[in-house]
Amino acid sequence: MSFSRPLLIAWGALIGLSLLAALVTLSRLPRWAVAGLVLLLALFKARLILARYLDLQSAPGWLAGATLAFTLWALLAYALYLLPLIVT
């Protein structure tokens, strides 16, 4: 079984981003900041998976569209998370 170098690099980056997200959750940052950082790291991971594993790097229009959709979803999720904090 052989793996291509770019996929191994992407896999390593995904592991690194996952570890970074775990470290962020252990930090003393406010919960709203931790939530934002974890969502941002999830967006980076989603972009990496789309580009490398689904090979959307060869279709930049699709990659941009999918990235936009994920970003809008993450912004909506974060806004809904922050809403009770702002209202009270």
Backbone bond lengths (Angstrom), bond angles and torsions (degrees), N, CA, C in turn:
res aa  C-N    CA-C-N  psi(-1)  N-CA   C-N-CA  omega(-1)  CA-C   N-CA-C  phi
1 M - - - 1.439 - - 1.524 107.97 -
2 S 1.319 116.79 125.50 1.456 119.94 179.83 1.527 109.49 -120.08
3 F 1.306 114.42 144.41 1.456 121.31 178.76 1.516 108.04 -118.57
4 S 1.316 115.44 147.18 1.452 118.31 178.67 1.532 109.72 -81.49
5 R 1.304 115.33 149.99 1.463 120.88 -177.80 1.532 112.70 -58.24
6 P 1.341 119.99 -44.81 1.468 118.91 179.73 1.529 113.24 -60.16
7 L 1.335 116.89 -35.04 1.465 118.82 178.19 1.520 111.59 -69.86
8 L 1.322 116.86 -36.98 1.465 119.82 176.98 1.519 111.20 -66.74
9 I 1.322 116.81 -38.27 1.468 120.35 176.58 1.525 109.83 -65.53
10 A 1.318 116.86 -42.75 1.469 120.32 178.32 1.525 110.54 -62.81
11 W 1.327 116.80 -41.19 1.462 120.50 178.08 1.525 110.58 -61.43
12 G 1.320 117.00 -44.02 1.459 120.95 177.43 1.524 111.78 -61.87
13 A 1.327 116.33 -40.38 1.465 120.22 178.06 1.525 110.72 -64.79
14 L 1.330 117.13 -39.30 1.469 120.11 177.93 1.529 110.98 -64.07
15 I 1.315 117.33 -40.77 1.469 120.98 176.85 1.530 109.50 -63.05
16 G 1.334 116.41 -44.88 1.457 120.69 179.24 1.522 112.62 -61.28
17 L 1.325 116.63 -43.48 1.469 120.14 178.90 1.528 110.95 -66.12
18 S 1.320 117.15 -35.69 1.462 120.35 177.52 1.528 110.79 -66.05
19 L 1.322 116.18 -43.03 1.464 119.43 177.35 1.526 111.26 -64.39
20 L 1.313 116.64 -39.46 1.459 120.18 177.83 1.525 111.08 -63.10
21 A 1.325 116.96 -40.80 1.470 120.32 177.25 1.522 110.70 -62.82
22 A 1.327 116.86 -39.84 1.465 119.92 177.87 1.521 110.88 -64.25
23 L 1.320 116.83 -40.69 1.464 120.06 178.25 1.519 112.10 -65.97
24 V 1.317 116.70 -37.21 1.467 120.64 178.10 1.526 110.45 -60.73
25 T 1.328 116.32 -39.38 1.464 119.03 -179.01 1.521 112.04 -68.32
26 L 1.324 117.19 -21.24 1.462 120.61 178.92 1.525 112.56 -90.46
27 S 1.325 116.93 -3.64 1.460 120.47 -177.38 1.533 110.96 -75.73
28 R 1.305 114.76 171.03 1.469 120.84 178.92 1.529 112.43 -95.49
29 L 1.306 115.69 19.38 1.463 120.19 177.64 1.527 109.92 -69.74
30 P 1.331 117.00 156.45 1.472 118.94 174.32 1.522 110.96 -60.82
31 R 1.318 115.30 153.20 1.472 118.95 -176.26 1.517 112.82 -60.09
32 W 1.342 117.62 -36.34 1.461 119.73 -179.87 1.525 110.65 -64.65
33 A 1.338 117.47 -34.81 1.466 120.61 178.53 1.524 110.79 -72.62
34 V 1.326 116.51 -39.77 1.470 120.41 178.04 1.528 109.33 -61.73
35 A 1.319 116.63 -44.67 1.472 119.85 179.91 1.526 110.84 -60.80
36 G 1.317 117.01 -43.19 1.459 120.51 179.21 1.518 112.75 -64.10
37 L 1.333 116.17 -42.72 1.464 119.87 179.67 1.528 111.75 -67.02
38 V 1.316 116.98 -39.96 1.471 120.10 178.87 1.529 110.07 -65.30
39 L 1.321 117.39 -40.45 1.469 120.12 176.42 1.525 111.19 -64.15
40 L 1.325 116.75 -40.52 1.459 120.33 179.03 1.531 110.84 -63.86
41 L 1.321 116.66 -42.98 1.463 119.54 176.94 1.529 111.44 -64.33
42 A 1.329 116.71 -35.84 1.469 120.11 176.36 1.532 110.61 -64.19
43 L 1.323 116.79 -36.98 1.465 119.73 176.86 1.527 111.08 -64.77
44 F 1.332 116.58 -42.12 1.461 119.41 177.19 1.526 110.77 -60.31
45 K 1.330 115.96 -42.20 1.461 120.01 179.72 1.527 111.05 -65.51
46 A 1.322 117.12 -41.83 1.466 120.52 179.47 1.528 110.60 -62.22
47 R 1.324 116.07 -42.93 1.464 120.34 179.35 1.537 110.83 -62.60
48 L 1.314 115.43 -41.53 1.467 120.23 179.32 1.529 111.11 -64.10
49 I 1.312 116.70 -42.70 1.474 120.61 178.79 1.525 110.20 -64.99
50 L 1.321 116.37 -43.99 1.466 119.51 178.86 1.522 111.49 -61.62
51 A 1.318 115.93 -44.87 1.463 119.80 -175.02 1.524 112.19 -72.10
52 R 1.319 117.58 -46.76 1.461 120.50 -171.77 1.531 113.37 -90.49
53 Y 1.325 116.52 -53.00 1.464 119.17 -173.71 1.525 112.42 -77.89
54 L 1.323 116.65 -36.86 1.464 118.93 177.65 1.524 111.94 -92.67
55 D 1.331 116.28 -0.41 1.470 124.37 175.73 1.528 112.79 58.08
56 L 1.326 116.27 34.65 1.458 118.74 176.55 1.522 112.44 -78.83
57 Q 1.330 117.29 -3.02 1.458 119.67 174.32 1.525 110.70 -63.80
58 S 1.315 116.29 -24.31 1.461 120.06 177.75 1.534 111.89 -85.81
59 A 1.324 116.92 -4.15 1.464 122.15 175.76 1.527 108.29 -130.19
60 P 1.339 117.29 78.18 1.460 120.64 -172.03 1.526 114.40 -59.53
61 G 1.309 117.67 -30.32 1.463 119.86 178.02 1.518 111.88 -65.44
62 W 1.315 116.02 -44.87 1.462 120.87 177.81 1.527 110.93 -65.80
63 L 1.320 115.87 -39.49 1.462 119.77 179.33 1.523 110.73 -64.13
64 A 1.321 116.70 -42.89 1.472 120.40 178.55 1.527 110.80 -64.96
65 G 1.327 116.94 -41.44 1.460 120.21 179.26 1.517 112.62 -65.07
66 A 1.321 116.64 -43.81 1.461 120.63 178.71 1.524 110.55 -66.19
67 T 1.331 117.00 -39.54 1.463 120.87 178.09 1.523 110.33 -63.62
68 L 1.315 116.71 -41.65 1.457 120.39 177.91 1.521 110.78 -62.21
69 A 1.323 117.11 -44.53 1.466 120.75 179.84 1.530 110.85 -61.56
70 F 1.330 117.27 -45.90 1.470 120.24 178.84 1.523 111.38 -64.59
71 T 1.321 116.96 -38.86 1.469 120.53 -179.80 1.520 110.62 -65.85
72 L 1.322 117.65 -43.87 1.465 120.32 178.57 1.524 111.07 -63.71
73 W 1.329 116.71 -39.84 1.468 120.15 177.45 1.523 110.39 -62.81
74 A 1.331 117.12 -43.91 1.466 120.85 -179.47 1.525 110.82 -65.32
75 L 1.323 117.59 -40.36 1.466 120.43 177.55 1.523 111.33 -63.56
76 L 1.323 117.16 -40.83 1.458 120.99 177.22 1.531 110.61 -64.21
77 A 1.319 117.00 -44.77 1.466 120.92 178.92 1.521 110.55 -61.41
78 Y 1.328 117.40 -42.56 1.461 121.02 -179.33 1.526 110.60 -68.56
79 A 1.316 117.36 -40.13 1.466 120.50 177.64 1.526 110.68 -62.30
80 L 1.317 117.36 -42.18 1.466 120.49 177.91 1.525 111.18 -66.55
81 Y 1.327 117.53 -31.85 1.461 120.94 175.95 1.524 110.33 -68.98
82 L 1.330 116.74 -40.59 1.462 120.57 -177.02 1.532 113.12 -78.14
83 L 1.299 117.74 -22.86 1.467 121.40 -175.11 1.517 114.50 -51.21
84 P 1.330 119.57 -49.50 1.470 118.64 178.84 1.531 112.91 -65.27
85 L 1.314 117.06 -28.66 1.461 120.01 179.47 1.530 110.97 -71.78
86 I 1.319 115.98 -33.70 1.467 120.95 -179.05 1.523 110.36 -78.22
87 V 1.319 117.23 -41.11 1.460 122.34 -174.13 1.532 111.15 -69.20
88 T 1.324 118.18 -37.06 1.467 119.60 -177.29 1.488 113.65 -84.88
